[in-house]
Amino acid sequence: MIALLAAVVVLAGAQNAASPAAKAVPDPRQISEQAMSFVAADDMKGMFKLIALHMPMKSDELEAIRTKMVDMRKTLSERTGRILGYAFISECRKSEILVRYTFVEKREKSVVRWQFLFYKPRNTWQMLSFFMDEDMNSLFMPCT
């Protein structure tokens, strides 16, 4: 089983309605979808660039995680075939402060499960972790 965990913090700012130049802060589902679009394009560099925008981690530490993930994905391709895209599977919300999104990376011979966990300590969401694995049975478990 392949698993990778990384802490991610989403930077946030309040959007002032009177200020048209202010950008809206993406919600956790949008961030997860963006990450999965990079996964579907087999663009780990792009995915980690996105994560780096929201992660309070030293760039060399983040690069080490990316390198490890790229290496793991090489053997994944040999077993599961080429990438066909991705699909949203579920949202598991635990109160107004915790949410987990589950996706699958669709491949020719199998799927890879991806999960993104977010926490809202105050007014903005932070990504606590993300991981990928091949635990297909977990895709059929209820939100726990």
N, C-alpha and C positions, 0 to 999 in steps of 0.2 A: 504494500500500500504506500502510495506516495502522499506525503503531507507536508505542507509548508505553512508556517504561521508567521505573520508579521504584524506588528502594531502600526496602525495608521491613525493619524489625527487629522481631522478635517478643519482647516482654517475657516473662520467665519467672520462676517461683518454684517452689521445691520444695514438694510437697504432703506434709504430715505426716499419717500415718495416724491419729495420736492426736488430731488437731485437726479436728473435723467442720466448722468454719467455713471451712477452706481450700478454695479453688476449684481444680479441675484446669486445668492449662494446655492449651489446645487444640493438637492436633497439626497439622502442615502441611496435611494433607488436609482437616481440619475448617475451617481458616481459608479455604482455597481454595473449599470448598463454600459457606461463608457469603458470601464475596465474590461468587460466581456467583449466589447467590439474589438478591442486590441487583441484579446485572446483569440477570437475567431479569425483575425488576420495574421495570427501567429507572430505578433509584434510585441514581444516581451519588453523591448526597449521602450516602446510607446506606452505600454501599460505602467511600467515603473516610472516613467516621466510624469504620468498623470498622478501616480501615488506620491511622488516626491513633492508635488505641489501641496499635498495635504499631510505630509508625514514629518514629524519633528525628529528625524533620524539623520545622523551624519551621512553624507553622500557616499562615503566609502563603505559604510555598513549596508546601506541599501543596495549598492552595486554588488556586494558579496552575495546578498540574497538573490538578486537577479541572475548572477552567474550560476549559482547553484540550481535555480529553477530551470534555466536554459539547458543545463546539462541533464537534469532529470527528464525534461521534455523530449530530449533526443531519443531516449529508450522508449518513451511513451509512444512516439510516432511509429516506431518499429512494431510495437504490439497492437496498436489500435487503428493504424491507418491515418490518412490525411484528414485534416479538419474540414468539416462540412458547414460549420456555423455554431450557433449557440441557441439555447432556449431558456426562458424563465420558467422555474419550477414552482417556487413558493416563497411566501413571506410569512415569517413567524414573528409576531409582535407580542412582546411581554410588557404590558403597560405602555405608557407614553414615552418611556425613556430607553427601551431596548427593542431592537429589531434585527432580524437575520434574514438575508436574502439568499436563496439557493438557486443556482443555475446549473445547466449542463453544457459542457463543450461537446457538441456533436461531432463524432468521428465516423469513419467508414465501418469500423468493426465494433465499436463500443462508445460509451460516453465517459466523460470525466466530470466529477461533481466539483463545483466551486461554491464556496460560501463566504459571505461578507457579513460581519457583525458590527453593528453600530450602537453607540450609546449617546444619550443626550443629557449631559450633566446640568446644563442650564438652558440656554436658548438656541444652541447650535449642536449639530450632530458631529460625533467623532467616530472614525472607523477604528474599532478596537483590534480587529484581526481579519485576516482573510486566509483561506487555504484551498488547496485542490487535493482531491484524492480519487480513487477508483472504487469507493464504497457505494455500489449501486443499490444495495439493500436499504441503506439509509434514506434513499430518495423516496421510499414508500412508507416511511415512519411519519406519524402525525407530529404536528408542532408540539414540541415538549419543552 
